[in-house]
Amino acid sequence: MKQALLLTWLFLTAAVLQAQTKLAFDETLPEAYLIKKGTSSSTSQNNINSMVNLLQGNVTTQTGGRPNRVPEFVVRFSQHARITDQGDKLHVKVLLNKFSVTGNVNYKGFDIGKALYPEKLTYKIKHLQGQQVLKTYTGTLPLDREEVILLDVTVPDTATGASYKLVVEEKELQYSGNSLNRLQEHLNLIHEYYAADATLNTVQQNLNKINPGDVDRIMQHDRNLRDIESIFASLHTGAFYKKLNLKQTDPLHLIIRLDRFEQQMSESRKAIAFAISTLDQQFYNKGISLMSSGNRRAAQEYFLRSVEVNPNFAPSHLELARIDFMNGHIGEATARTKDLLTKMRIDPQTQHQALGLAHDIYSTYINEGNHLTSRGDYRTAMAAYADARAMCSTIGGVRCNMPALNDGEGQAIYGVYRSIIDEGKRLLAANNLQRAEKVAGAAMAFQRQYDFVLHDAPEALELQSQVKYQYYVLFIDKGKTYLNERNFANALSQFEAALEMEQQYGFQRVPELGQLAQRAAKPVLLANLNQGYERAVSNRLTDARAVASAAVAMQARYALEHDAEVLSKYNLLRDRISTQECINSQTAYDGHIQRAKELIRDKKYLAADKAYAAALHAAEANTQCGVATYSALDGRTEIAAAVTYQRMQEDINRFVASTRYIEAIERYNESEKYYLANQVNRFGLNHISLLNFAKNNTKQPFTAAVANYFASKGEEAISIQLLTTLLDKGYGTGKTKKLQQQIGMQLALKDVQLNVQENAKLAAAKHTQNHKKLKQLAKAYEKERKHLAKG
């Protein structure tokens, strides 16, 4: 019931409003403007001319046909003018809609009408009452919407039953530079569309050439396909693809063709990817086919390409090893077979075939070794046997005949060994000892290297012994020659070399060697003792002692311990060394004494005491020399008090440097007492008071510590003096606050006890001497005086 009443009310209200509003004027006019080339010099006409030039020769009418020589087109729209009488007001409205462009608007199959819209419209609207113009409206509006309102106003209606009319005149369509640019951009999109068509035709041809079965050039096909994919991606991202409405207009059916091309391209990519993923197998299969036809070289190329694609493809490695083996490249076949069986994952069938090849290689090495041994080419045979052994030790599963291998390798090793020994014997027979010695060493090294075969072979040791014995005899003969020439030093050198070899190699001794060595050693020993004596005289005692020590060893070595001439010379050297040592001790002692006296004159008593101690040490180092030490002992006793005082001063400075200020003050007081008690002033040393020492000290914290010390002793005036010095040197007032307060309180108590009647402020000023940085002291003094006065 309520809904029915509401609907009735709304109907009545609408009827009342409709009765109050009536249509005073309503007119709809179609408008059409021909746009073509003109001779006007206006900016709009110039832009129209440029647009026509762009279209010339490329546009047709919407019905088709040949292009106009000079294109032209018509801009159409509908104009609606209405005046509504709302009682005392008039609602005036003019709008344009239903815009379209007809004529030469088909550009290469695309309708370009919207790109030919004008940019602006200038107009004049007259509001008439009969023939009278009530009001004129002028303006310029952009034509950027499907419906453009030229006028929408409400004006008062002062007449009754008047006849109103609207007239729109002087309308002019305006084309600007933006209009020209918009058309140019649209045409560019169409050109890009046709360029994309040409590109698609080209890449379609290229795609048709892609052959996944062409394994020889599969990577080239892959690169070509990637280029095609890149070009296709650029077509999909082109501006024409996004901005032209190709779903509505696609004269070349480009969208359908692109979709088909993409599908074909995807299928090619899958085929290429599969071919590449199985390329190792395909190259292998082609290689096997070529091997079957007897083209070994071409097959090898395909097997190499297979392992280039997949370095771990075992079947291709096996075929390459076989080809190397068949071509006589045993080393290459061996290396590849070892890698195949020890470093790669391998299927059972390939492993079985590879083991068969490994056994063939092993047998080849054995046969080669046997052949080379029979020809006497032992070293090359050894290499062949070593390769065979390496095959057995590194590859499990190879069937090796170890007894045959050991026997063949043993024959080759012993053959090389015998050739080395024979060469050494030949050189020894030719008396070429140096080369014979090198060959003997090489034989010994070879025997050690192949001890498992040559463990008990005596030839190398015998050859070495024969060479060394020849050297032994040669040394003795040369020594005799030098001895006859009285060149005792060189003679002794040769005899010593012979003795050393005799001891090292256990030769049958030449009986006269000992006597010959003694005859050569004695003159050398006497010369050495004379030289040692001269060094002792020139005070080169280290060298002299070395000569004496060497002489003792030489006497024992050559049985000259009881030779009278040698003993006499040795005793002279020994005595001269002893005498020179005493002279040196006395000289050193006297030098230290003289230095001590000089230091005493400079009042450097600590250093002088050290000089006296050095003198005593020099005397005690050689007690047998009997150096008199009374001057050093007496000198130390005489300056003992000054030494102790200066040592105290050193302690003080050390304590101050290490911030041990309390210990420094205590030691300073001790030094002052010691100075007075022992009359240290007689040594020319001056002692300054602790006040002056602290005042002149560069370590301000130490000066502050001394100020505290004097304050604690009740010597406030001295403490204030030190404080003033510190503050004048820039010491922080905050660091002295507690001390100032302590001194102020102590002075206040003393003044009260002395019954000082002076005003507290004046008394504080006297104590501080009006020093600005002693404010804390003055405040504490005044405060304590007041406190004591109350008490």
LUMZA-761175 format. One line per 8 residues: number of its first residue (from 0); their letters; for each residue x, y, z of C-alpha. Coordinates in steps of 0.25 Angstrom, whole numbers, plus 5000, padded with zeros to 4 digits. Each point is the difference from the previous one (the first is absolute). Layout:
# LUMZA-761175
NUM = A = X Y Z  ...
END
This chain:
# LUMZA-761175
0 = MKQALLLT = 5000 5000 5000  5012 5009 5004  5007 4997 4987  4987 5003 4991  4999 5014 5007  5015 5003 4998  4999 4997 4985  4987 5009 4999
8 = WLFLTAAV = 5007 5011 5006  5012 4999 4991  4991 5000 4988  4992 5012 5004  5013 5008 5003  5006 4997 4986  4987 5004 4993  5001 5014 5008
16 = LQAQTKLA = 5014 5002 4996  4997 4996 4985  4989 5010 5000  5009 5011 5005  5011 4997 4989  4997 5002 4985  5009 5000 4988  5002 5014 4994
24 = FDETLPEA = 5010 4996 4989  5005 4987 4995  5008 4998 4987  5010 4989 4995  5008 5003 4987  5010 4991 4993  5013 5007 4997  5011 4996 4990
32 = YLIKKGTS = 5013 5007 4997  5009 4997 4988  5015 4999 5003  5009 5002 4988  5012 5007 4995  4999 5015 5000  5007 5013 4997  4997 5007 5013
40 = SSTSQNNI = 5012 5003 5008  4994 4997 5014  5008 4991 5009  4988 4990 5000  5000 5000 4985  5015 4997 4999  4998 4989 5009  4989 4994 4992
48 = NSMVNLLQ = 5008 5001 4987  5012 4993 5007  4990 4989 5005  4995 4999 4985  5014 4998 4995  5002 4989 5010  4988 4993 4995  5002 5002 4985
56 = GNVTTQTG = 5001 4988 4991  4997 4990 5012  4985 5003 5004  4987 4995 4993  4985 5002 5004  4993 4991 5009  4994 4993 4988  5013 4997 4994
64 = GRPNRVPE = 5005 5004 4986  5012 5007 4995  5007 5011 5010  4996 5014 4997  5011 5008 4994  4998 5011 5011  4993 4994 5012  4989 5007 5007
72 = FVVRFSQH = 4991 4996 5011  4987 5004 5008  4999 5003 5015  4985 4997 5004  4993 5002 5013  4986 5003 5005  4997 5013 5007  4989 5001 5011
80 = ARITDQGD = 4994 5013 5005  4989 5001 5010  4994 5011 5009  4991 4995 5012  4990 5009 5007  5001 4997 5015  4990 5011 5004  5008 5012 5004
88 = KLHVKVLL = 5013 4994 4994  5005 4995 4986  5010 4989 4999  5008 5002 4987  5009 4988 4995  5007 4997 4987  5008 4987 4998  5007 4993 4989
96 = NKFSVTGN = 5001 4985 4998  5000 4988 4990  5013 5004 4995  5006 4993 4987  5009 5002 4989  4997 4995 4986  5006 5001 4986  5015 4996 4998
104 = VNYKGFDI = 5002 4993 5013  5005 4986 4996  5015 5000 5002  5006 4987 4995  4988 4992 5005  4999 5008 5013  4989 5010 5004  5007 5012 5004
112 = GKALYPEK = 4988 5009 5002  5002 5002 5015  5014 5005 4997  4994 5010 4991  4991 5007 5011  5003 5015 5002  5006 5004 5013  4991 5012 5003
120 = LTYKIKHL = 4987 5008 4996  4998 5015 5000  4986 5004 5000  4989 5011 5003  4986 4998 5006  4989 5010 5000  4988 4999 5010  4989 5007 4992
128 = QGQQVLKT = 4986 5005 5005  4993 5001 4986  5010 5008 4992  5006 5006 5012  5014 4995 5005  4999 4998 5015  5014 4995 5002  5012 4995 4992
136 = YTGTLPLD = 5009 4989 5004  5014 4998 4994  5011 4990 5003  5010 4989 4996  4999 4986 5005  5009 4987 4998  4993 4989 4992  5005 4989 5009
144 = REEVILLD = 4987 4993 5004  4989 4993 4993  4990 5011 5005  5005 5015 5001  4991 5010 5007  5001 5014 4994  4991 5007 5010  4992 4995 5012
152 = VTVPDTAT = 4995 5013 5008  4987 5004 5008  4995 5014 4998  4988 5008 5005  4987 5000 4992  4994 5014 5001  4990 4999 4988  4987 4992 5000
160 = GASYKLVV = 4997 4992 4988  5012 5004 4992  5006 4993 4988  5015 4996 5003  5010 4994 4990  5015 4996 5000  5009 5003 4988  5014 4993 4999
168 = EEKELQYS = 5009 5007 4990  5014 5003 4996  5004 4986 5003  5014 4997 4996  5008 4986 5002  5014 5002 5004  5012 4991 4997  5013 5002 5008
176 = GNSLNRLQ = 5014 4994 5000  4994 4990 5009  4990 4996 4990  5011 4998 4990  5009 4992 5010  4988 4991 5004  4998 4996 4985  5015 4998 4998
184 = EHLNLIHE = 5001 4991 5012  4988 4992 4995  5006 4999 4986  5013 4995 5007  4992 4989 5007  4994 4995 4987  5014 5001 4993  5006 4992 5012
192 = YYAADATL = 4988 4990 4998  5004 4997 4985  5015 5000 5004  4997 4989 5010  4993 4992 4989  5013 5001 4992  5008 4996 5012  4990 4988 5003
200 = NTVQQNLN = 5002 4995 4985  5015 5001 5002  5001 4992 5013  4989 4990 4995  5010 4997 4989  5011 4999 5010  4992 4991 5009  4997 4991 4989
208 = KINPGDVD = 5015 4998 4998  5002 4995 5015  5003 4985 4999  5001 4993 5014  5005 4988 4992  5013 5007 4995  5009 4996 5012  5012 5005 4993
216 = RIMQHDRN = 4995 5014 5001  4990 4999 5011  5007 5011 5008  4999 5009 4988  4985 4997 4999  4998 5003 5015  5007 5013 4998  4991 5003 4988
224 = LRDIESIF = 4988 4996 5008  5003 5009 5011  5002 5012 4991  4986 4997 4994  4994 4999 5014  5006 5013 5003  4994 5007 4988  4987 4994 5003
232 = ASLHTGAF = 5000 5005 5014  5003 5014 4994  4987 4999 4991  4992 4996 5012  5005 5013 5008  4998 5009 4988  4992 5013 5002  4991 4996 4988
240 = YKKLNLKQ = 4996 4987 5007  4995 5007 5012  4994 5013 4994  4994 4995 4987  4987 4993 5002  5004 4988 4993  4988 4992 5005  4991 5009 4992
248 = TDPLHLII = 5009 5003 4988  5011 4991 4996  5001 5001 4984  5012 4990 4999  4994 4991 5011  5013 5002 5008  4995 4996 5014  4996 4986 4994
256 = RLDRFEQQ = 5013 4998 4993  5008 5004 5013  4992 4990 5008  5003 4989 4990  5015 5004 4999  5001 5000 5015  4995 4986 5000  5009 4995 4989
264 = MSESRKAI = 5012 5007 5007  4997 4994 5013  5000 4986 4994  5013 5003 4993  5006 5004 5014  4995 4987 5006  5007 4992 4989  5013 5008 5000
272 = AFAISTLD = 5000 4999 5016  4998 4985 4998  5011 4999 4990  5010 5007 5008  4997 4992 5013  5003 4987 4992  5011 5006 4991  5011 4991 5007
280 = QQFYNKGI = 4992 4988 4996  4997 5005 4986  5015 5003 4997  5003 4986 5006  4990 4993 4991  5006 5007 4988  5014 4997 5004  4996 4985 5002
288 = SLMSSGNR = 4994 5000 4986  5013 5006 4994  5008 4990 5007  4992 4989 4994  5002 5005 4986  5015 5001 5003  5002 5015 5001  5008 5000 5013
296 = RAAQEYFL = 5004 5015 4999  4986 5005 4998  4995 4992 5011  5011 5005 5009  4995 5014 4997  4986 4997 5004  5004 4993 5013  5008 5012 5003
304 = RSVEVNPN = 4988 5009 4998  4992 4991 5009  5010 5001 5012  5001 5015 4997  4985 5001 5002  5000 4990 5012  5014 4998 5006  4995 4988 5008
312 = FAPSHLEL = 4993 4992 4989  5008 4987 5002  4996 4993 4987  5007 5011 4992  5012 5000 5008  5001 4985 4998  5000 5001 4985  5010 5011 5000
320 = ARIDFMNG = 5009 4991 5009  4998 4989 4990  5003 5009 4988  5013 5005 5007  5004 4985 5003  4998 4996 4985  5007 5012 4995  5012 4996 5009
328 = HIGEATAR = 4999 5012 5010  5001 4991 5012  5003 5011 5010  4987 5008 4996  4992 4987 5001  5005 4997 5013  4997 5013 5006  4986 5000 4995
336 = TKDLLTKM = 4997 4986 5004  5005 5003 5014  4991 5012 5001  4989 4992 4995  5001 4989 5010  5004 5008 5012  4994 5014 4999  4987 4998 4993
344 = RIDPQTQH = 4986 4994 5003  4999 4989 4990  4990 4990 4996  5003 4985 5001  5001 4997 4985  5009 5012 4998  5008 4996 5012  5002 4985 4995
352 = QALGLAHD = 5005 5005 4986  5009 5010 5007  5006 4989 5008  5003 4992 4988  5007 5012 4993  5008 5002 5013  5005 4986 4999  5003 5001 4986
360 = IYSTYINE = 5008 5013 5003  5007 4992 5012  5004 4989 4991  5005 5010 4989  5009 5006 5011  5005 4986 5004  5003 4996 4986  5007 5013 4997
368 = GNHLTSRG = 5009 4998 5013  5004 4986 4996  5003 5004 4986  5009 5012 5005  5007 4992 5010  5004 4990 4990  5006 5011 4992  5007 5006 5012
376 = DYRTAMAA = 4992 5013 5001  4998 4998 5015  4996 5014 5004  4989 5000 4990  4996 4986 5004  4999 5005 5014  4991 5011 4996  4991 4990 4993
384 = YADARAMC = 5000 4991 5012  4997 5012 5009  4988 5004 4992  4995 4985 5001  5002 5000 5015  4992 5013 5001  4988 4994 4992  5000 4989 5010
392 = STIGGVRC = 5001 5009 5012  4990 5011 4996  4989 4992 4993  4993 4989 5008  4995 4988 4992  5012 5000 4990  5005 4986 4999  5015 5001 5002
400 = NMPALNDG = 5011 4989 4999  5008 5005 5012  5011 4990 4999  5003 5003 4986  4999 5015 5002  5010 4999 5012  5010 4991 4992  5000 5009 4988
408 = EGQAIYGV = 5001 5013 5008  5012 4993 5008  5007 4997 4988  4999 5014 4994  5004 5006 5014  5012 4991 5001  5004 5003 4986  5000 5015 5002
416 = YRSIIDEG = 5008 4998 5013  5010 4992 4993  5001 5011 4989  5003 5011 5011  5011 4991 5007  5006 4997 4986  5001 5015 4997  5006 5003 5014
424 = KRLLAANN = 5011 4989 4998  5003 5006 4986  5002 5014 5006  5008 4994 5011  5009 4993 4991  5002 5013 4992  5004 5006 5014  4988 5010 4998
432 = LQRAEKVA = 4998 5000 5015  4990 5011 5001  4990 4995 4990  5002 4986 5005  4997 5005 5014  4987 5006 4994  4996 4987 4993  5003 4992 5013
440 = GAAMAFQR = 4991 5009 5008  4989 4999 4989  5001 4984 5001  4998 5001 5015  4988 5009 4999  4994 4991 4989  5003 4988 5009  4992 5007 5012
448 = QYDFVLHD = 4989 5004 4990  4998 4985 4996  5004 4993 5012  4989 4990 4999  5008 4994 4988  5015 5005 5003  5000 4998 5015  5012 4991 5001
456 = APEALELQ = 5007 5005 4987  5015 5003 5004  5005 5006 4987  4996 5015 5004  5007 4999 5013  5012 4994 4994  5001 5010 4989  4999 5012 5010
464 = SQVKYQYY = 5011 4993 5009  5009 4999 4988  4998 5015 4996  5002 5004 5015  5013 4992 5001  5005 5007 4988  4997 5013 5006  5007 4995 5013
472 = VLFIDKGK = 5013 4996 4993  4999 5014 4992  4999 5008 5013  5013 4993 5005  5008 5002 4988  4996 5015 4999  5004 5001 5015  5014 4994 4997
480 = TYLNERNF = 5002 5010 4989  4996 5012 5008  5009 4994 5012  5012 5000 4991  4997 5014 4996  4999 5004 5015  4986 5004 4997  4996 4995 5014
488 = ANALSQFE = 4986 5006 5001  4995 4994 4986  5007 4987 5003  4993 4999 5013  4987 5003 4994  5002 4988 4990  5004 4990 5011  4988 5004 5008
496 = AALEMEQQ = 4991 4997 4989  5006 4987 4998  4999 4997 5015  4985 5004 5000  4997 4991 4988  5008 4988 5007  4991 5002 5012  4988 5001 4992
504 = YGFQRVPE = 5001 4989 4990  5009 4990 5008  5011 4999 4989  5013 4992 5003  5009 5010 5006  5012 5005 4993  5010 4999 5012  5008 5012 4997
512 = LGQLAQRA = 4988 5010 5001  5001 5002 5015  5014 5004 4999  4998 5009 4988  4989 5007 5006  5008 5003 5013  5012 5005 4991  4990 5010 4994
520 = AKPVLLAN = 4993 5003 5012  5012 5005 5009  5004 5012 4992  4986 5004 4998  4997 4999 5015  5013 5008 5003  4996 5011 4990  4986 5000 5007
528 = LNQGYERA = 5006 5002 5014  5009 5011 4995  4988 5007 4994  4992 4998 5013  5012 5007 5008  4999 5012 4991  4985 5001 5002  5002 4999 5015
536 = VSNRLTDA = 5011 5011 4999  4990 5009 4992  4989 4998 5011  4992 4991 4990  4997 4990 5011  4988 4994 4995  5008 4996 4987  5012 4996 5008
544 = RAVASAAV = 4991 4991 5009  4994 4993 4988  5014 4997 4995  5004 4994 5013  4988 4991 5000  5002 4995 4986  5014 4998 5003  4997 4990 5011
552 = AMQARYAL = 4990 4992 4991  5011 5000 4989  5010 4995 5010  4991 4988 5004  4996 4997 4985  5014 4999 4995  5007 4995 5012  5008 5012 5003
560 = EHDAEVLS = 4997 5001 5015  5014 4998 5004  5008 5007 4989  5009 5009 5008  5000 5011 4989  4985 5000 5000  4998 5000 5015  5010 5012 5001
568 = KYNLLRDR = 4992 5008 4990  4987 4997 5006  5005 5004 5014  5004 5013 4995  4987 5003 4994  4992 4995 5012  5009 5009 5009  4998 5012 4991
576 = ISTQECIN = 4985 4999 5000  5001 5000 5016  5009 5012 5000  4991 5008 4990  4987 4996 5008  5006 5006 5013  5005 5013 4992  4986 5001 4995
584 = SQTAYDGH = 4994 4998 5014  5009 5011 5005  4997 5010 4989  4985 4997 5001  5001 5003 5015  5007 5013 4999  4991 5005 4989  4987 4998 5009
592 = IQRAKELI = 5008 5007 5011  5003 5012 4991  4985 5000 4996  4995 5000 5014  5009 5012 5004  4994 5008 4988  4986 4997 5003  5003 5004 5015
600 = RDKKYLAA = 5005 5014 4995  4986 5001 4992  4993 4996 5013  4994 4987 4993  5002 4991 5012  4991 4989 4996  5008 4998 4987  5013 5002 5007
608 = DKAYAAAL = 4996 4988 5010  4997 4992 4988  5013 5003 4994  5007 4995 5013  4992 4987 5000  5004 4998 4985  5015 5002 5004  4998 4989 5012
616 = HAAEANTQ = 4994 4991 4990  5011 5001 4990  5010 4997 5011  4992 4988 5005  4999 4994 4986  5015 4996 5001  5003 4998 5014  5013 4994 4997
624 = CGVATYSA = 5005 5013 4994  5000 5006 5014  4994 5014 4996  5000 5009 5012  4985 5005 5003  5002 5009 5012  4998 5013 4991  4986 4995 4996
632 = LDGRTEIA = 4996 4995 5014  5004 5013 5006  4994 5008 4989  4986 4994 5002  5001 5002 5015  5003 5014 4999  4988 5004 4991  4990 4990 5007
640 = AAVTYQRM = 4992 5011 5006  4999 5008 4987  4996 4987 4993  4989 4996 5010  4994 5014 4999  5000 5000 4984  4994 4987 5000  4989 5005 5009
648 = QEDINRFV = 4998 5011 4990  4999 4990 4989  4989 4993 5008  4993 5012 5002  5000 5003 4985  4995 4986 4997  4989 5001 5010  4995 5013 4994
656 = ASTRYIEA = 5001 4994 4986  4991 4988 5004  4990 5009 5008  5005 4994 5013  4999 5014 5006  4998 4996 5015  5013 4991 4999  5007 5011 4993
664 = IERYNESE = 4997 5010 5011  5004 4990 5011  5013 4998 4993  5003 5015 4998  4998 5002 5015  5010 4988 5002  5010 5006 4991  4999 5013 5007
672 = KYYLANQV = 5003 4994 5013  5011 4992 4994  5006 5012 4993  5001 5008 5014  5005 4988 5008  5011 4996 4991  5004 5014 4996  4998 4997 4985
680 = NRFGLNHI = 5002 5014 4997  5015 4998 5001  4999 4993 4987  4996 5012 4993  4985 4995 4999  4989 5010 5003  4987 4996 5006  4987 5008 4997
688 = SLLNFAKN = 4988 4999 5009  4988 4992 4997  4992 5012 4997  5009 5005 4989  5002 4986 4994  4985 4999 4999  4998 5014 4995  5010 4998 4988
696 = NTKQPFTA = 4996 4986 4997  4993 4998 4986  4990 4990 5005  4989 5008 5006  4993 4988 5007  5012 4998 5008  5000 5015 5004  4986 4999 5004
704 = AVANYFAS = 5003 4987 5008  5011 5008 5008  4990 5012 5002  4991 4989 5006  5011 4995 5009  5004 5014 5005  4985 5003 5003  4999 4987 5008
712 = KGEEAISI = 5012 5004 5008  4993 5013 5003  5009 5009 4992  4989 5007 4993  5009 5011 4995  5009 4991 4992  4988 4992 4994  4994 5013 4996
720 = QLLTTLLD = 5013 5004 4993  5001 4987 4992  4985 5001 4997  5002 5014 4994  5011 4996 4992  4992 4988 4994  4988 5009 4997  5009 5010 4993
728 = KGYGTGKT = 5005 4989 4991  4986 4997 4996  4997 4988 5009  4985 4997 5001  4993 5007 5012  4991 4989 5001  5011 4990 5003  5004 5009 5012
736 = KKLQQQIG = 4986 5002 5006  5001 4990 5011  5014 5005 5004  4996 5015 5000  4988 4996 5009  5009 4993 5010  5010 5011 5001  4989 5010 5002
744 = MQLALKDV = 4994 4992 5011  5013 4998 5007  5004 5015 4999  4986 5004 5005  5002 4991 5012  5014 5005 5003  4995 5015 4999  4989 4997 5010
752 = QLNVQENA = 5010 4993 5010  5009 5013 4998  4987 5008 5003  5002 5008 4987  4990 5011 5000  5001 5004 4986  4988 4999 4991  4999 4986 4994
760 = KLAAAKHT = 5000 5005 4985  5012 5009 5002  5008 4989 5007  4996 4991 4988  5005 5010 4991  5013 5001 5007  5002 4985 5000  4997 4999 4985
768 = QNHKKLKQ = 5007 5013 4997  4987 5003 4991  5004 4989 4990  4988 4998 4991  5002 4985 4999  5000 4998 5015  4985 5003 5002  4997 4986 5006
776 = LAKAYEKE = 5010 5002 5011  4994 5014 5003  4986 4994 5000  5004 4989 5009  5007 5009 5010  4989 5010 5001  4990 4988 5002  5008 4993 5010
784 = RKHLAKG = 5002 5014 5008  4985 5001 5001  4998 4986 5004  5011 5001 5011  4994 5014 5005  4986 4993 5002  5007 4989 5007
END
